C-alpha cells in the first residue's frame, strides 16, 4: 500500500466517529475544580532521533542517525492564578554519553493553552552539537560541528468540546464525568534548520543521500505545514476519578526546503507525512492527581534520495497537588 493510500485510509477511519460525537447528551460533562492552582513534580525519560534513511542502500549501514544527549529527567511545574512555571533538569549520569566526555548540549522551551474548542502547544529547541550513532562499533560519537534549531506549534481544533475535555484527558486541570471522545484536527507549522561548519553528511555517505553531491553539505532547512486529523477518547470510571485517554493522529503536508551543497543552493517543495500517538492514564481527584503518560511523535520528509525521519518519544509520571 502506497504512502498516500495509507494516509487516505487513516483519515477516513478517524473521521467516521464524527457522526457519533454528540452521543446523545445535551448537558456539559466537564466540570471545573474548586482548587484551580497546583504544584506538580514529575519524572520521565525522552529520546529524539533524526534518521537519514537512504533510498538507494537498504542495508542500514548507509543510514545516518543523529540524536541529542537524551536522558531521564525530573522537574516541577507550578500553576498559580494565570502564572505557569516549569523547572526541569536531566538526572545525573543517565545520558547517552556522560557530560564530562561530550560538549553536546540542548535546551527546549514550550508553552500550551487549551480552551473548549481549540488549543495550542508552542515549542522551540536549540541543539549545540549532536551525537551520531556509529553502527560499526554500536557507540555514539560527537558531532560538535552541528547545530539544530526547531521552532513551531501544534494548533488543535476540538470538535466535541462540550462533552470531551482535552484538559481533563491530558493535563488533568478539569474533570470529565463520563466516557466521551472527539474528532481532533492538529495543524503544525514548523521551521527546522540543521547546519554545520563542516558537513552535515559524512564524506563516505554523501553519494547515497539528498541529491548525491559529493561536495560538503553544510545547511539544510525546512518550512513545513502538516495537517494531522485524529481521534481521542477518554475512558472514564467512578465519575471521572479514574481514566485512560488514548489518542492517534495521522496525516501529511508539504515543506519548502533549502539545501546547500558546496556553493550551490537547492530549493523546492517536498511532501511530508507523520503520526502522533499519545496515551494518558491516571487518577484525577479533587485535591491531588497522578498520571502516567506516553507520547510518540514522528515526521518523515521525502527529499531526493533520502527519507529524513524526526522522531520524539517521551514517558513520564506526574503527581500533582491542588490548592
BELCOR-V551646 format. One record per residue. N is the residue number from 1. PHI is phi in whole degrees, -180 to 180 (none if undefined). Layout:
{{N | PHI} {N | PHI}}
//
This chain:
{{1 | none} {2 | -71} {3 | -61} {4 | -65} {5 | -67} {6 | -64} {7 | -62} {8 | -61} {9 | -62} {10 | -70} {11 | -62} {12 | -62} {13 | -63} {14 | -79} {15 | -90} {16 | -56} {17 | -67} {18 | -63} {19 | -75} {20 | -109} {21 | -66} {22 | -70} {23 | 57} {24 | 89} {25 | -97} {26 | -107} {27 | -84} {28 | -69} {29 | -105} {30 | -116} {31 | -121} {32 | -90} {33 | -84} {34 | -68} {35 | -96} {36 | -91} {37 | -95} {38 | -156} {39 | -122} {40 | -139} {41 | -81} {42 | -153} {43 | -144} {44 | -170} {45 | -146} {46 | -142} {47 | -145} {48 | -133} {49 | -133} {50 | -123} {51 | -106} {52 | -93} {53 | -103} {54 | -77} {55 | -80} {56 | -90} {57 | -119} {58 | -104} {59 | -88} {60 | 84} {61 | -74} {62 | -102} {63 | -83} {64 | -125} {65 | -118} {66 | -107} {67 | -156} {68 | -71} {69 | -82} {70 | -61} {71 | -162} {72 | -61} {73 | -140} {74 | -137} {75 | -159} {76 | -145} {77 | -120} {78 | -135} {79 | -119} {80 | -133} {81 | 56} {82 | -108} {83 | -104} {84 | -122} {85 | -122} {86 | -132} {87 | -128} {88 | -149} {89 | -150} {90 | -74} {91 | -76} {92 | -60} {93 | 60} {94 | -123} {95 | -75} {96 | -62} {97 | -128} {98 | -54} {99 | -60} {100 | -69} {101 | -107} {102 | -150} {103 | -100} {104 | -66} {105 | -140} {106 | -151} {107 | -141} {108 | -135} {109 | -131} {110 | -152} {111 | -149} {112 | -142} {113 | -154} {114 | -130} {115 | -117} {116 | -64} {117 | -115} {118 | -151} {119 | -162} {120 | -144} {121 | -124} {122 | -102} {123 | -149} {124 | -152} {125 | -146} {126 | -136} {127 | -113} {128 | -95} {129 | 85} {130 | -140} {131 | -91} {132 | -119} {133 | -72} {134 | -105} {135 | -65} {136 | -66} {137 | -119} {138 | 55} {139 | -133} {140 | -108} {141 | -111} {142 | -72} {143 | -126} {144 | -70} {145 | -79} {146 | -85} {147 | -137} {148 | -138} {149 | -122} {150 | -133} {151 | -137} {152 | -175} {153 | -157} {154 | -109} {155 | -105} {156 | -110} {157 | -112} {158 | -109} {159 | -80} {160 | -125} {161 | -68} {162 | -73} {163 | -115} {164 | -122} {165 | -114} {166 | -64} {167 | -65} {168 | -71} {169 | -82} {170 | -123} {171 | -102} {172 | 60} {173 | -91} {174 | -135} {175 | -119} {176 | -100} {177 | -93} {178 | -138} {179 | -69} {180 | -151} {181 | -133} {182 | -156} {183 | -69} {184 | -123} {185 | -132} {186 | -115} {187 | -114} {188 | -126} {189 | -84} {190 | -142} {191 | -115} {192 | -137} {193 | -132} {194 | -120} {195 | -145} {196 | -148} {197 | -77} {198 | -116} {199 | -153} {200 | -64} {201 | -95} {202 | -61} {203 | -54} {204 | -72} {205 | -114} {206 | -60} {207 | -68} {208 | -100} {209 | -132} {210 | 52} {211 | -95} {212 | 82} {213 | -67} {214 | -92} {215 | -75} {216 | -58} {217 | -111} {218 | -111} {219 | -155} {220 | -147} {221 | -141} {222 | -132} {223 | -116} {224 | -119} {225 | -137} {226 | -124} {227 | -116} {228 | -128} {229 | -70} {230 | -161} {231 | -145} {232 | -134} {233 | -137} {234 | -107} {235 | -82} {236 | -113} {237 | -132} {238 | 55} {239 | 57} {240 | 99} {241 | -67} {242 | -114} {243 | -160} {244 | -145} {245 | -131} {246 | -86} {247 | -147} {248 | -137} {249 | -129} {250 | -142} {251 | -178} {252 | -164} {253 | -180} {254 | -131} {255 | -135} {256 | -106} {257 | -109} {258 | -131} {259 | -130} {260 | -109} {261 | -123} {262 | 67} {263 | -101} {264 | -108} {265 | -98} {266 | -119} {267 | -130} {268 | 164} {269 | -104} {270 | -139} {271 | -103} {272 | -141} {273 | -130} {274 | -168} {275 | -145} {276 | -142} {277 | -121} {278 | -144} {279 | -135} {280 | -123} {281 | -137} {282 | 170} {283 | -119} {284 | -121} {285 | -106} {286 | -67} {287 | -107} {288 | -154} {289 | -154} {290 | -141} {291 | -143} {292 | -117} {293 | -133} {294 | -127} {295 | -137} {296 | -138} {297 | -129} {298 | -137} {299 | -132} {300 | -124} {301 | -102} {302 | -103} {303 | -134} {304 | 55} {305 | -86} {306 | -126} {307 | -102} {308 | -103} {309 | -108} {310 | -109} {311 | -125} {312 | -123} {313 | -130} {314 | -144} {315 | -130} {316 | -150} {317 | -124} {318 | -125} {319 | -128} {320 | -126} {321 | -125} {322 | -89} {323 | -152}}
//
